Amino acid sequence: MTYDTNNIFAKIIRGEIPGKKVYEDAKVLAIYDIAPAAPTHVLIMPKGVYLSFDDFSDKASPETLTHFFKTITHIAKQLGIDKTGYRLITNHGADASQSVPHFHVHLIGGRALGGLLPDDKHVR
């Protein structure tokens, strides 16, 4: 997969497509997911050109990496899910169903989330 500068997240970051913002600074944008899996479902993305988690961890500076993950903590606190719990999900590659070629993290919470994967999806 190669980075597509016209992917939906790149367009949202550039302001070409609207997104309901939760947080924004010079390096990070967080928006509510349009198809939430839980009462709180936020997509958090670095504004740089990063294809996937591996790409982000390989190319981003230590300062950018630290800022990104501290921002996730800040957003969880801002939304009040730090007290009850939340899940972070990022999909990398085809087997994980990565559908947008721009690294992002799903911050999900606001209810009991159950097991990591549905029982029928576990490898046996």
C-alpha positions in Angstrom: 0.0 0.0 0.0 1.3 3.4 -0.9 0.3 6.7 0.7 -2.5 8.3 -1.3 -2.6 12.1 -0.7 -6.3 12.1 -1.6 -7.3 9.6 1.1 -10.2 10.8 3.3 -8.0 11.6 6.3 -5.6 13.7 4.3 -8.6 15.6 2.9 -10.0 16.1 6.4 -6.6 17.3 7.7 -6.5 19.8 4.8 -10.0 21.0 5.5 -11.4 19.8 2.2 -13.9 17.4 3.9 -15.5 18.4 7.3 -15.0 16.4 10.4 -16.5 17.0 13.9 -13.3 18.0 15.7 -12.6 16.8 19.2 -9.0 18.1 19.3 -6.5 19.8 17.0 -3.0 21.2 17.3 -0.2 21.7 14.8 0.6 17.9 14.7 -2.5 16.0 15.6 -6.2 16.0 14.6 -8.9 14.1 16.4 -12.5 13.8 15.1 -15.6 11.8 16.0 -16.0 8.6 13.9 -19.0 8.9 11.6 -20.0 5.2 12.4 -19.2 4.9 16.1 -18.7 1.4 17.6 -19.3 2.8 21.1 -20.7 5.9 22.8 -17.2 7.4 22.5 -15.4 6.7 19.3 -12.7 9.2 18.1 -10.2 8.9 15.3 -6.9 10.4 16.2 -4.3 11.0 13.4 -1.0 12.7 13.0 -1.0 15.4 10.4 2.1 14.2 8.8 2.2 11.8 5.9 2.3 8.3 7.5 0.8 5.3 5.9 0.6 3.0 8.9 1.7 2.4 12.4 5.0 0.9 11.2 5.5 3.9 8.9 4.8 6.3 11.8 7.1 4.5 14.2 9.9 4.3 11.6 9.7 7.9 10.3 8.3 10.2 13.0 10.7 11.9 15.4 10.8 10.8 19.0 9.2 14.2 19.9 6.4 13.6 17.4 5.8 10.0 18.7 5.7 11.2 22.3 3.4 14.1 21.5 1.0 11.9 19.6 0.6 9.3 22.4 0.4 12.0 25.1 -2.3 13.7 23.1 -4.3 10.4 23.1 -4.1 10.4 26.9 -5.2 14.1 27.0 -8.2 13.4 24.7 -9.3 10.4 26.8 -9.2 12.6 29.9 -11.0 15.4 28.1 -13.8 13.0 27.1 -14.0 11.5 30.7 -13.3 7.9 29.6 -9.9 7.8 31.5 -11.8 6.9 34.7 -13.9 4.0 33.3 -11.6 2.6 30.6 -11.0 2.7 26.9 -9.5 0.8 24.0 -7.0 1.9 21.4 -7.2 0.2 18.0 -5.0 0.7 15.0 -5.2 -1.5 11.9 -2.0 -2.2 10.0 -2.2 -3.9 6.6 -4.7 -6.1 4.8 -5.1 -8.8 7.4 -6.1 -6.2 10.0 -8.5 -4.5 7.5 -6.7 -1.2 7.2 -9.0 0.7 4.9 -7.5 4.2 4.9 -3.8 4.6 4.0 -3.1 7.1 6.8 -2.0 6.1 10.2 -4.7 6.7 12.8 -5.9 5.4 16.2 -9.4 4.6 17.2 -10.1 5.7 20.8 -13.2 3.8 21.9 -15.0 3.8 25.3 -18.1 4.9 27.1 -19.4 1.4 27.8 -18.1 -2.1 28.7 -16.3 -3.2 25.5 -16.1 -7.0 26.2 -13.3 -9.2 25.0 -10.7 -8.2 22.6 -12.3 -10.0 19.6 -15.7 -11.7 19.3 -15.3 -15.4 20.3 -16.1 -16.6 16.8 -13.2 -14.6 15.4 -10.4 -16.2 17.5 -7.9 -18.3 15.8 -8.3 -21.8 17.2 
